Amino acid sequence: MITYSGLKEVNEQEASLIQELALKHCNKIIRKVPNATFHLSCKCNHKGEKNHYHFICRIETPNARWSVEAEDWDLRKALHETLINAEKKVQHSFHLEGKQKTPRKNA
């Protein structure tokens, strides 16, 4: 489950892009950590013709909580960086990266 805040600060096209990319990345994390809930906060600072985007992603499970953030002038880059860092943080926390289940040999 994903909740969003700050989508009123961006236009409709950007809001749909944020929701689409967040759903894609959060599904990857949910496969590794079931029962996780996500809150994605978007802040957009309008500076002249350019926009500066700042994203905060909070992930909560019954046992742990994580918070990751990133900012950039490019919407896609800032959002991808935030969500990829969230994946890495979850993997690191649970030591999921590089683990393979190998059967033990009975001696």
C-alpha positions as CSV (number, residue, x, y, z in Angstrom):
1,M,0.0,0.0,0.0
2,I,1.4,3.4,-1.0
3,T,0.2,6.7,0.3
4,Y,1.2,10.0,-1.3
5,S,1.5,13.5,-0.1
6,G,2.4,16.7,-2.0
7,L,1.1,15.6,-5.3
8,K,-1.0,18.8,-5.5
9,E,2.2,20.8,-5.9
10,V,2.9,19.1,-9.3
11,N,0.8,19.0,-12.5
12,E,-1.4,16.1,-13.5
13,Q,1.1,14.5,-15.9
14,E,3.9,14.6,-13.3
15,A,1.6,13.1,-10.6
16,S,0.7,10.2,-12.8
17,L,4.4,9.6,-13.6
18,I,5.2,9.6,-9.9
19,Q,2.5,7.1,-9.1
20,E,3.5,4.8,-12.0
21,L,7.2,4.7,-11.1
22,A,6.5,4.4,-7.3
23,L,4.2,1.5,-7.9
24,K,6.8,-0.3,-10.0
25,H,9.6,0.1,-7.5
26,C,7.5,-0.6,-4.4
27,N,6.2,-3.9,-5.9
28,K,9.9,-5.0,-6.1
29,I,10.4,-4.2,-2.4
30,I,7.1,-5.9,-1.4
31,R,8.2,-9.1,-3.0
32,K,11.2,-9.1,-0.7
33,V,9.5,-7.7,2.4
34,P,5.8,-8.6,2.6
35,N,3.5,-6.4,4.8
36,A,5.4,-3.3,4.0
37,T,3.6,0.1,3.7
38,F,5.0,3.0,1.8
39,H,4.6,6.8,2.2
40,L,6.0,8.9,-0.6
41,S,6.3,12.6,0.0
42,C,6.9,15.0,-2.8
43,K,8.1,18.6,-2.5
44,C,8.4,20.8,-5.5
45,N,10.1,24.2,-5.3
46,H,9.3,26.4,-8.3
47,K,12.4,28.5,-9.2
48,G,11.8,30.5,-12.3
49,E,11.2,28.2,-15.3
50,K,12.7,25.1,-13.5
51,N,11.4,23.0,-10.7
52,H,13.4,21.4,-8.0
53,Y,12.0,18.1,-6.7
54,H,12.6,16.6,-3.3
55,F,11.3,13.1,-2.5
56,I,11.1,11.3,0.9
57,C,10.1,7.7,1.0
58,R,9.2,6.0,4.3
59,I,8.8,2.3,4.5
60,E,7.2,0.6,7.5
61,T,7.0,-3.0,8.4
62,P,5.9,-4.6,11.7
63,N,9.5,-4.9,12.7
64,A,11.3,-2.0,11.2
65,R,11.1,1.5,9.7
66,W,13.3,3.2,7.1
67,S,13.4,6.6,5.6
68,V,15.2,7.6,2.4
69,E,15.3,10.9,0.5
70,A,16.8,12.4,-2.6
71,E,16.5,15.7,-4.6
72,D,17.3,16.9,-8.1
73,W,16.2,19.2,-10.8
74,D,14.9,16.3,-12.9
75,L,11.7,14.6,-11.6
76,R,12.6,11.1,-12.9
77,K,16.1,11.2,-11.6
78,A,15.1,12.3,-8.1
79,L,12.3,9.7,-7.9
80,H,14.4,6.9,-9.2
81,E,17.3,7.8,-6.9
82,T,14.9,7.8,-3.9
83,L,13.3,4.5,-4.7
84,I,16.5,2.7,-5.6
85,N,18.1,3.9,-2.4
86,A,15.0,2.5,-0.6
87,E,15.5,-0.9,-2.2
88,K,19.2,-0.9,-1.3
89,K,18.4,0.0,2.3
90,V,15.9,-2.8,2.7
91,Q,18.3,-5.3,1.1
92,H,21.1,-4.2,3.3
93,S,19.0,-4.3,6.5
94,F,17.8,-7.8,5.8
95,H,21.0,-9.0,4.2
96,L,19.0,-10.1,1.2
97,E,21.6,-9.4,-1.5
98,G,23.6,-12.3,-2.7
99,K,22.0,-14.9,-0.5
100,Q,21.3,-18.3,-1.9
101,K,19.8,-21.2,-0.1
102,T,22.1,-24.2,-0.5
103,P,21.3,-27.5,1.0
104,R,23.6,-28.7,3.8
105,K,25.4,-31.9,3.3
106,N,25.1,-34.5,6.0
107,A,28.5,-35.6,7.1
